[in-house]
Amino acid sequence: MALELTNDNFEELVLKSDKPVLVDFWAEWCGPCRMVGPIVEELAKDYEGKAVIGKVNVDEHGEISSKFGIRNIPTLLVFKNGEVVDKQVGVAQKSVLAGKIDAQM
């Protein structure tokens, strides 16, 4: 299951991770986010132990969204060594997102 990322755990789980991290910025009212959600959950299972997969609810954790300039959702950011190394705005197929994670392994 994808981790719920918050203002309190974002630095520890994402910025200090020694593994690649995929972060899904989403909101409950966002239709396209509901399409991406199940894909993110599948990726969390597929990459368990190899990468960190998490979600940020932009309505509850606006601080994080602002810090990374999130203006449209869903937006998925890929982090490596605490830095954003890739980005996907909008709905994408699982293979596209997996490719972005694999590129950072």
N, C-alpha and C positions, 0 to 999 in steps of 0.2 A: 504494500500500500504506500502511496506517495505520502511523504512527510508534510505535516501542516507547518509551514514556516511563518514565524511571527517576528515582531520587532525584537523580542527577547532572545530568540534562538537563531536568527538569520546569520549573524556573524560567525557563530560557532559551527553551524551545520553547513553553511555555504562558503563563506569567505575563508575559513580556516581548513576546509576539507582538503585531504590529500588525494581525493578522487575527483573525476569530472562531475559536475552538478548541472542538472537540468531543472530550471525553475519556471513553473507555469503561473503567470499572473492572470487571475480570473475573477469573476464575480457571479453570484447566483443568478442574477437577472440577465446575464449575457447568453444568448442563444448559441453563438459559435463556441463559447466556452464549454457548453454542455456537450458539444460534439467532440472537443479535444479531451475532455475529462477522462473518458474511458481509455483513450489511447495512452494518456499519461499514466493511468493505473497499470496498464499492461506493461509499459516500459519499466515501471517500478518493480514489477515481478521479474521481468527479463534481466534487469541489470542489478538485482539484489546482490550486494557485496562487491560489485564492480564500479558502480556509480551511485550518486545520490540523486534521487528524484523527489522534488518537492513542489508545493503549491503555495502561492501567496494570494489570499483574498484581498483584493485592492480596496474594498470598502472598509475592511477591518484594520488593514495595515498600510495606510496611505503613505506613511513615512518611507517605507521601502520602495514603493512605486515611484514616489517623487525622486528619491535618490538616483534611480536608474532611468528616469525620464520616460516612464511608461505612460503613453497617451492613448493607446488603443489596446483593447483586449479581445481575444487572448493574445498575449505576447509571451513567448518562451525564450528565456535567456540561457545560454550555456556558459558556465564558469569553469575556469581551470586556474588553480593557484590563486584564487581570490579575484580574478579578473574576468570580465565578460569577453568571451572569445567568439561567440556566435549568437545569432538572434533570428527568431522566426516570428513574424507578426501575422496573425490570422491562423485559420485552420490549415493543418498540414497532415499528410499521411504519416502513419507510423514509421514507414521506411525512411522518410525524410528526417524525422526527428532522431531515429536510431543512428542514421548516418552522421548526424551532427555530434552525437555522443561518441560514437566510434572514432571519429576523427581526433578526439581528445584523449584516447586511451594510450 
